Amino acid sequence: MNSRFQTCKTPHEVCDIVVDEWCDRERETRPTPVTKLELKNELGRAIGLGNGDDPNAPAKGVYRYCSGETPLSVEKALLICNYIKNYELIQWLGYQAGMIMTPRTVIDHLESLDAEDIFDEIVACLKETTNFIETLSTTYQAKPCFELVVRIEGVFLKTALQMEKCRLMFRKLIEKMMQPGSQGEIWLGFESKKKRKVKR
């Protein structure tokens, strides 16, 4: 998992980190000055917190999630992630449950590509995976220490995510090939299409 969360044991610790980082980013990029309190009120209202008369009730609700005072449900975690456009909290929860989660955005663009282009992306992805594995092999030969173990875990996670991305792209490639009129590509490969592209 991301080294920022290395010492995190509970969801609220990760929530506190990602919300705080979101506040910092928003304060740097928004055209008008805004405080963290205002941002947390904005986030709280967006996820359905603070129905009372206190104008800062939404921010207090967010604080209770970030401090662990209020248990963080998966539903609320997803609402927070959707609003701040950062899914590391959900990924962390999945990682604790023994799963590795690949953001859907990494393959959404494949819908507009043909089978040949998807195959090219798979080749590039496999090359990058090979580089990660080579990094792991080199790192394992060094003298063990805490920093090294953290680095190995980080590279290993990237490798696993990359392999999962390849698997999803292979599935999408098969879907494209099974479409009417595309079955010939399974047997003939992409050479004929590549030649036609070169001639254009």
C-alpha positions in Angstrom: 0.0 0.0 0.0 1.0 3.6 -0.4 3.9 4.4 2.1 1.9 7.3 3.5 -0.5 4.8 5.0 2.3 2.5 6.3 1.5 3.1 9.9 -2.3 3.4 9.5 -4.3 0.7 11.4 -7.8 2.0 11.0 -9.9 3.6 8.2 -10.3 6.9 10.0 -6.5 7.5 10.0 -6.4 7.1 6.2 -9.5 9.3 5.9 -7.8 12.0 7.9 -4.8 12.0 5.6 -6.7 12.1 2.3 -9.2 14.7 3.5 -6.3 16.9 4.8 -4.4 16.6 1.5 -7.6 17.4 -0.4 -8.0 20.6 1.6 -4.4 21.6 1.0 -4.8 21.0 -2.8 -8.1 23.0 -2.9 -6.6 25.9 -1.0 -3.7 26.1 -3.5 -5.8 25.8 -6.7 -9.1 27.7 -6.0 -9.2 31.2 -7.4 -10.6 32.7 -4.1 -9.1 32.1 -0.6 -10.8 29.4 1.3 -10.2 27.9 4.8 -10.0 24.3 5.8 -13.1 24.7 7.9 -15.0 26.0 4.8 -13.8 23.1 2.7 -14.7 20.5 5.4 -18.1 22.1 5.6 -18.4 21.8 1.9 -17.4 18.2 2.0 -19.7 17.4 4.9 -22.7 18.9 3.1 -21.8 17.0 0.0 -21.9 13.6 1.8 -25.1 14.5 3.7 -23.8 15.7 7.1 -25.0 18.6 9.2 -28.8 19.0 9.2 -28.9 21.2 12.3 -28.7 24.9 12.9 -24.9 24.9 13.5 -23.3 26.2 10.3 -20.2 24.2 11.1 -22.1 21.0 11.8 -21.0 19.4 8.4 -17.3 20.1 9.2 -17.7 18.6 12.7 -19.3 15.5 11.1 -16.2 15.2 8.8 -13.9 15.6 11.8 -15.7 12.8 13.7 -15.1 10.5 10.8 -11.5 11.5 10.5 -10.9 11.1 14.3 -12.6 7.8 14.6 -15.3 9.2 16.9 -17.9 8.1 14.3 -17.3 4.7 12.6 -16.7 5.2 8.9 -19.0 3.0 6.8 -18.0 1.9 3.2 -20.9 4.0 1.9 -19.6 7.2 3.5 -16.0 6.3 2.5 -17.2 6.0 -1.1 -19.1 9.3 -0.9 -15.9 11.0 0.4 -13.8 9.5 -2.3 -16.2 10.5 -5.1 -16.3 14.1 -3.9 -12.5 14.6 -3.4 -11.7 12.5 -6.6 -9.3 10.4 -4.6 -9.9 6.6 -4.1 -7.0 5.7 -1.9 -9.3 5.3 1.1 -11.4 2.7 -0.7 -8.2 1.0 -2.1 -6.8 0.9 1.5 -10.0 -0.8 2.7 -9.9 -3.3 -0.1 -6.2 -4.0 0.6 -7.0 -4.7 4.3 -9.6 -7.3 3.0 -7.0 -9.0 0.9 -7.9 -7.4 -2.4 -6.1 -5.3 -4.9 -8.2 -2.7 -6.6 -7.5 -1.2 -10.0 -9.1 2.2 -10.7 -11.6 1.9 -13.5 -10.3 5.0 -15.1 -7.2 3.1 -16.3 -9.3 1.1 -18.8 -12.3 3.4 -19.5 -10.5 4.9 -22.5 -10.3 1.4 -24.1 -13.9 1.6 -25.2 -12.9 4.0 -28.0 -10.0 1.9 -29.2 -10.0 -1.0 -31.7 -8.5 -4.4 -30.9 -5.1 -3.7 -32.4 -4.6 -0.5 -30.4 -5.7 -2.4 -27.2 -3.1 -5.1 -28.0 -0.4 -2.4 -28.3 -1.4 -1.0 -24.9 -1.1 -4.5 -23.4 2.4 -4.8 -24.8 3.4 -1.5 -23.3 1.8 -2.4 -20.0 3.7 -5.8 -19.9 7.0 -4.0 -20.6 6.4 -1.6 -17.7 5.5 -4.6 -15.5 8.8 -6.2 -16.5 10.6 -3.0 -15.3 8.9 -3.2 -11.9 9.9 -6.9 -11.6 13.5 -6.0 -12.4 13.4 -3.3 -9.7 12.1 -5.8 -7.2 14.9 -8.3 -8.1 17.6 -5.6 -7.7 16.1 -4.4 -4.4 15.9 -7.8 -2.8 19.7 -8.2 -3.1 20.3 -5.1 -0.9 20.7 -5.3 2.9 17.3 -5.4 4.6 16.1 -2.3 6.5 12.7 -0.7 7.3 13.0 1.8 4.4 13.9 -1.0 2.0 11.0 -3.2 3.1 8.6 -0.2 2.6 10.1 0.4 -0.9 9.8 -3.3 -1.8 6.1 -3.3 -0.7 5.4 -0.2 -2.8 7.0 -1.6 -5.9 5.3 -5.0 -5.4 1.9 -3.3 -5.2 2.6 -1.3 -8.4 3.6 -4.6 -10.1 0.4 -6.3 -8.9 -1.7 -3.4 -10.0 0.0 -3.3 -13.4 -0.7 -7.0 -13.8 -4.3 -6.6 -12.9 -4.5 -3.8 -15.4 -3.1 -6.1 -18.1 -5.7 -8.7 -17.1 -8.5 -6.2 -17.5 -7.1 -5.1 -20.9 -6.9 -8.7 -22.1 -10.6 -9.2 -21.1 -11.5 -6.0 -23.1 -9.5 -7.2 -26.1 -11.4 -10.5 -26.1 -14.7 -8.6 -25.9 -13.6 -6.6 -29.0 -12.5 -9.7 -30.9 -15.8 -11.5 -30.2 -17.9 -8.7 -31.7 -19.5 -9.5 -35.1 -17.0 -9.0 -38.0 -14.0 -9.1 -35.7 -13.5 -12.8 -35.3 -11.0 -13.0 -38.2 -8.5 -11.0 -36.1 -8.2 -13.9 -33.7 -6.7 -16.1 -36.5 -5.1 -13.6 -38.8 -3.5 -11.4 -36.1 -3.1 -7.6 -36.7 -0.5 -7.7 -39.4 -2.9 -7.0 -42.3 -4.4 -4.1 -40.4 -0.9 -2.7 -39.6 0.0 -2.9 -43.3 -3.1 -1.0 -44.3 -2.3 1.7 -41.7 1.2 2.1 -43.1 -0.1 2.6 -46.6 -2.4 5.4 -45.6 
